[in-house]
């Protein structure tokens, strides 16, 4: 697998250069440069629009206590697609454009879903919005939790009447 990735990193730049030469020969150098710049701006715009939509769906899935795995993978694929479009090259642009298409991302999600586990602790929290919509407050969703959150000034320990444990924190005293 490592050799395949090394070959990919070696052959992709050579293929990009060959594609530049072929496209430049057909449409001219100026048009080729304009196409590269246009794909860069398209990558920035698509990354922003689709990235924000995916972030919103990820927040909704997390707030409902659902599995955010699909949206996380879609978000990663959108970031990779944006980077591929921003980088100069027609082959990377083609791969980037394909990754921006939701059915292609769904197909990739189906391929890697069985190999991936998403562990989320968000199911124990409920997000509620206060007056500032960008600063959500976290409140406990479950009552009867066994977790007690105390500050340093709210807690003290008096171990004078109890023997110290052999492996406890006071074992060297």
Beta strands, then each sheet from edge to edge (+ up, - down):
strand 1: 125-128
strand 2: 137-140
sheet 1: 1+ 2-
end
